[in-house]
């Protein structure tokens, strides 16, 4: 591939072609991806545009990467594509207490962000134990679930406005950040890039989100922040099965109580805490007070939750896996160098969306599927994350295994996903299951997505195989 | 053959085919009926005439399959079509004659209320008040838009906008949309979201990108991108009774405000304190509703005739009490109520707010009332206060004579905000018609800047005799999603039968559009239709190109009426004119 033009598109020394570097962009989570011909490291939106313009001229495919490796199978097939690594665009552009908002570039990590936000009394919503070095924007653009369903009004939250380079090479801004006016001019009138809708009669950010880099490359985004609690504690409830805990979650959601709210099984808790003795299932519920009467808020919320828990014949636990609430609360959102899921050496996730009331039966189906492939169904770690105020549940099953056992684990994960799909699992994020499971028997949907992509990426340069394979098409 | 506007005239055999799809009794070409679809509120401002175009035929489909058959027929015959559900003025019609109007009133079922997962699935003609009544029976509530409780839930969620007075706790219609069923412009039927895989409608996002982003943004396509035949919307917890028992006769309803609920109007020294208060109450997450109604429509809502409104208004005192926010609290129990009201009053204190109306009678309120009225009188001056005193006294005595108790204002306020039942009374009545302006969805601070600018511009149009003197400050709106963003639109009241108003009304709108662009006051809710796109798009990343790209990709024949959506050629023609320094006619 002729890369002279690419070198001109970015700052000096910002194109890598050394094989040992390129290999890292091809390995993916579990291998199977082709390596790119080059990696470009743009410094800003201007350079991103130049790279995309170059790709359009040469009909070269691009895969945007902000942190870590691309998902398995998500790279274009064959050789001759270029990775666009955004990790050097890592500024926290703005953080603002009054409007509870921050603007960040794609290379900003959770570790970096939390330190910045706490200085102004804010915190970011995090996924469960984010990986150290994980791009905040990548997580939000992938609709990775966050821990506080009460704060999530829309499945797209906490993502708000974005600046995007479309596949066509045009620069665009979404939501009220689009204008009129520059960011500085908008700030001068008190704006804060908090309305994600529009501009006008389309939400381009919704098409970019979940597209795994196939619609546009985001160069910065604003997102909702939450206030840093002045009082904060974790309530924990253990149970023999998922059903009574799901009932508690429903009631808590209806009462709009609590902050962090998630369900873990014993395997997940043991792996997370590094201690054994986990219960069958546990509900973790944070309660917090903020700037106004924090102790009073914690008090009435705690009492409300206790009443609900007792009403279901359950009781609050002081510790789980010999670990107290304070420590578990800390573990939930602190970035970790090594994933808790890798306690056996490696892992595979199957995840999808459902509703809380259907989660137990889907879990049973998945376990049966995994068992049929020879995997111990009760070694699967389970994480259920209520989302959008409790209306939706992210159900995640993690198969933890020794790296030597990967083929068997892959077969088990595929069987578990297929069983879940047969029972009504919704693979909203295609990477949650085997390739194409999300688009099976949906030809009109696939055609519609392809037509939408054509509007914004007419030459199809951005990650064309990210969502579904050519077989599905 | 075509009509004078170039639309193909509906052939008899095509009409027969349409009637065959929906049944003879559900299709008509009767001119008198067709005219009822053309005579629309605000048409005089939008197109300069009281009538929009007369449709060639009206059909009333009863199912998605019938809608699909009609759209396919329109594609085969090259006929333009437009769907309307409950309609709201000109937006449900088109300026040109002859299109196929799909009236969706037969599709009026609440398909499902999923109580546990807090969402409802509705057909197009389900209105806010119906869904609310059903939802309240199971402890839930729905977001009702400012257009009123009698407007379509689906239209707002899929196709229009979505501002409403309970947005601080019930969001915005765009954000409440979950899965949906879409007869695409070419007649294909796509169910977007979780339904096809799970049999449930709990999300509209994915797999992969969310097609919610294709069909709407801040605004919807207003019928310009096919027809939506079903959708799921989020419901929200309701901590009141299963039924709000009303007494009396419309519009003078009375009710008992439920236990642990309360309603307040809080007066501030000025706009800056209103900014602070809105931001603080938003982030404290204690309000069920928090919004602003200007004094004129608020008084119109609380009086039973235009005469009694005018008697109260003309003294001038109330026009000086314009820095107010209305708040409703709905707590689950006494302990939560104590927390919420405690926080509210802490914030009032920090922002120098005074409760001038409250359903919660205590010493705090009575002290606030005295101090708040005193502040209003100080702002108004002695002469204005004296001029207002007698009409106010008369009004109070008359209200008492009718048996209204002193808490009637708080009750009316509570009803107005919870059930959204006073919009028409408050804004249409004293002028006859109104249009709106500014109204960007943006940070609350900038919303207030919109209100200030809107008031300034409107004052000049009142002085020209084009708009009614409503005190100039007539901003309406509130906050959404715990104060994440807000909106304040500047309402302008006019007499639609007065040629001066009809001719000049658009001038007010044009001035506000220019102000939002030049002063960077965010993207106005008026940015709908080609002339408005032309005004905004060059300042907003030429968004019209992408919007037109969607339209052209999914409706290459441009058959789904795009009057309030996008036409690339039309928009770019206006842009060229503006770039050449020409004034363009912002009417459609």
Interface residues (C-beta under 8 A of the other chain):
Chain A: X98 X99 X100 X143 X153 X154 X155 X156 X166 X170 X171 X172 X173 X176 X178 X179 X180 X181 X185 X186 X188 X189 X190 X191 X192 X194 X195 X197 X198 X199 X200 X201 X202 X203 X204 X205 X206 X207 X208 X209 X210 X211 X212 X214 X215 X224 X227 X250 X253 X254 X255 X256 X290 X291 X292 X293 X296 X297 X300 X303 X304 X353 X354 X355 X356 X357 X358 X388 X389 X390 X391 X392 X421 X424 X425 X426 X427 X428 X429 X430 X438 X439 X442 X444 X445 X448 X449 X451 X452 X454 X455 X456 X467 X468
Chain B: X114 X116 X117 X118 X119 X139 X171 X172 X174 X175 X178 X184 X188 X190 X192 X194 X196 X197 X198 X199 X200 X202 X203 X205 X206 X207 X208 X209 X210 X211 X212 X213 X214 X215 X216 X217 X218 X219 X220 X221 X222 X224 X234 X237 X275 X279 X280 X283 X284 X285 X332 X333 X335 X336 X338 X339 X342 X343 X346 X347 X440 X441 X442 X443 X445 X446 X448 X449 X481 X484 X485 X516 X517 X518 X519 X520 X521 X522 X523 X527 X528 X533 X536 X539 X540 X541 X543 X544 X546 X547 X549 X550 X553 X554 X565 X566
